Amino acid sequence: MPADDAQLTEDHPLLRVVSKWPGRGPTQRAFESLGFSVHHVWQNEIIRFCGEHQSQLLNRYWDEVALETMLSIGKCDSDMRHFAIQPQYRSAFLDELFAARGPIEPPYQHPPLLKCLLEHHKKVWEDREFRENRSALFRRARAVEAERLAIDAKDGLKKKDVIPFLEQFCSARGFEGYSRNRWRKKTDSDLVFEIGVWLGGNMFRMWSPLKFRIFHADELKFGLDVEGAAGLLGRLVPGVATYEGCSNDREYVLCVRALVELFNVIAGTFGDGRAS
């Protein structure tokens, strides 16, 4: 590893602050306390497939992946044991799983470290009925949650409506407008959490247009950047990418609300936020 990479932990205040992250458990519980549960439906579906006897193993795997992800500010691939920077935390548990993993099977070039997760992945791609039943399960979960949270999108949500909606929703959670399509919050630990929105493409947005960034107030250029839930957020709280399977405006609003709320919860794990 290059010498510059080896010094990243010492040289970057962002890495020092994120080392204090309390982990997936407190973060997920705080998110769920706001009424969000679709990710939990996803986790339970995985556990049912793998078997209840593997639930402890799965939860430990998810915990360790989340910790490595946050402490490396997303610059790692836990399943492949690849770290783009010197890791502050490297899971011995995940190292053991990697050492015990069998040969990689094409076309699954980047398989998860747990065999049952790979088998689940294969089932999703190879069994149409299984895939469709699973999609229906998540659609029902999103509909139930949207009803419970009293989300109303009966008038439709065009591209022009997204920024005013985000302005109101983000402002209510302490994010201050930084530009027309960006909002920022600074925590007491001097981390800056930024929400942005990209509205290119078609006029109806049926997937998340959100971009998230975390950086330290003393160093603006070194940070964590992620779009939507498939990357960082989906590794910190597995299953949140399920919110992005939007099939109507109501689910779209639910998705945007869920991701903003989760990002705000993550900010809260580093101290009380204040607009900046």
N, C-alpha and C positions, 0 to 999 in steps of 0.2 A: 504493500500500500504506500502511495506517495507520502513523503514527510509532511506536506501541507495538510493532507487529509488527517493524518494522525494527530494533528494539533487542534482539530476543529473544536473539540470539547472545551479546551482551554480558551480558545480565541473568541468564541461566539457566545454572547450573553443569552441568546435565545435557548441554546442547548442547556445552559446551566439552570434556567428557570423551568424548562419542561421536565427536567429530571425530578421535579417535585410533584408531578402529576399523580393523583391518587389511584388511577387505574380504571379499568372498564367497569368494575362493579359499582362504585359510587356514581360514576358518570351515567351508566345505564339506569340505575334506580332513580336518579334525579330527573332524567328524561321521562321515565315512565310515570313519575309523580305528576307530570303535566297532562297525563291522559293519553300518551302515545304507547301503542302496543303491537303494531303491525310487525315490527322487528322481532318481537317475542314469538309471534305466530310462526315466523320463519325459523327461528331457533328451535322451537318445539317440533316443527315438521322434520328438521334434520335429526333431532334426537329420536323421534319415532322411527325414522328410517334406520338409523344406526343401532337402535336398541337402547332402552332406558339404562341398561347396565353400563353404557358408554357415556352417559351424561356428564359424569365427573371429568372424564378424559377430555370430552369436547369443550367443556367450560374452561378447563385449564389451558387447552390449546388456544381458545379465543382470548383468554386473559393475557397469555404470553405474547401472542401476535400483536395485540393492542399495545402492550407495554413497549415492545421493540419498535413499533411504528411511531408512537408518540416521541419516544426518547431519541429516535433518529430523524425526527421531523419528516417522516414519510419516505426517507431516502434509503429504504431497504426492501428486500423481498424475503420475508421470513421463511416461506416454503422452500426457496432455493438457497437460503442462507447467504444471500448476497447483501452487502452493506456498501453503499456508495460513499459513506463517511465512516470514520472510526466510531463504532457504536459505544454509547455510554452504558448500554445494557445489552448483553447477549445472553439469551435464554439457554441454559444448559439442558433444560427439558426438550426444547426444540432441536438442539444439536443432537440429542440422543435419538429423537424420532427420525431425523435426517440420516443419521448413520445406519439406522435399522431399515430404512426404506429400500424397497426392491428396485429393479431396473425401471427406468421411465418408459412407458408404452406410448408409441405414436398412435393417434395424433395428440395425445395429452402430454405436451412438452413441459408444462409447468404445474404438475399435480400438487394438491395439498398434501401435507405430511401425514395426515391420518387416512388410512386405507378406506374407511367407510365414507369419508367425504369424497374421495375419488370415485367410489362406486356410485354414490349419489349423483355426482356430476355426470357420469356415464349414463345413468338412468334418465336424467333430464334430457340429454341430447339424443338418446337412442330410442326412448319409449314415448311415443306421441301421446298416448292416453295418460300416462303418468304426468307428462309435462302439462297437458291441458287441465287435468284435475288439480294440479298444484297451482296453476295460474288462477283457476276459479276460486281456490281457497283464499288466495291473497286478495282477489277482487272483493270477495265477501268481507274480508277483514278490513279492507280500506273503506268499504261502504258503511260498515258498522261504526268504525271510528269517526268518519266524517259526520255521521248522524249524531254520535255522542258529543262531538265537539261543536255541533250546531253550525257546520260549514254550509253556507248558502252561496251557490254559484249559478242560480237559475237564469240569471240574465246573461250568462256567458262571460268569458274572460278572453278578450282580444289582447294582442301584443301591446297595444297602447295602454291597457289597464294595468300591466304588470308593475311598472315603476311606481305609479301612485299607490298601489297596494303595498309594495315593499316599503315605500317611504313611511307609510303609516304604521305598518307592522314592526319594522326595525326600530323606528323612533320610540315606540312604546316599550321597547326592550333595552333602551339606553344606547342605541347606535346612532351616532350623529352623522348627518349627511356630509360627505367629503367631496363628492361631485354629483353629477346628475344620476349616476348609476352605481355609486359606491357609498357604503356606510361603515363607520369605524367606531370601535369601543376600545378604550385602554383600561387594563386592569391595574390593581394596586402593585402588581409585580412588574409593571411597565411592559407587559405584552400588549400588542395591538392586534385586535381581531377585526378583520375587514371582510365585508360581504359585498360582492359585486354581482352584476347581472349582465348576461349576454343575450341579446334579443335578435340575433341574425336568423336567417332561414325563413320558414313559413310563418304566416300570421297567427296560427294556432300553435301554442307551445304545449305539447303533450309529454314533455319530459322536463327535468329540472334545468333552468337556465342559470343556476347560481354558481358563482365561483367564490371560494373561500381562501383567505390568506391569513397567516399568523406570522408576525415578526416582532422584534424587540424595538422599542422606541429609540434606542441608541444605535441601531444598525438596520436601516430600512431595506437594504438590498438583499440581505440574507434571511430567507424565510421559508415558510411552508406554503405551497400553492396547491390547490386541489379544485377540480370541477365536479359538481354534483356529489353523489354519495358512493359511487362505485369504488373510489380509491380510499383515501384516508378515512373518511367518516364510516365507511363500511367495514374498515378494519378495527376502528375504535369501538364501534357498537355493531357487531355483525347482524345483518338482516335489514339495516336501514335503507339499503338500495332497493328494497321491495317497494318503498314509497314511490319510486320513479316509474313504476309500471302503469302510468296514467292512461286511462281510457276515456276520461271525460273531464270537464272543467272542474267539477267538484273534487275529483282525485288530484288534479293539478294543484289546486289551492291547498289541499291537505299536504301534498308533497312539499311545497314551498314552506308552509308553516312548520312542518316537522323538521326540515333541515335547518331552518333558521333557529328554531327552538333548541335543537341539539347543539348547534354551534355556540349558542348563547350559554347553554349548560356547561359546555367545555370551557368557555371563558370563565364561568363562575367557579370552576375547580381551581383556578389560579388566583383567586381573590376577588373582592368586590369590584365590579366593573364601573368605570366612570366614562362618560362621553369625552372624546378627545379628537 
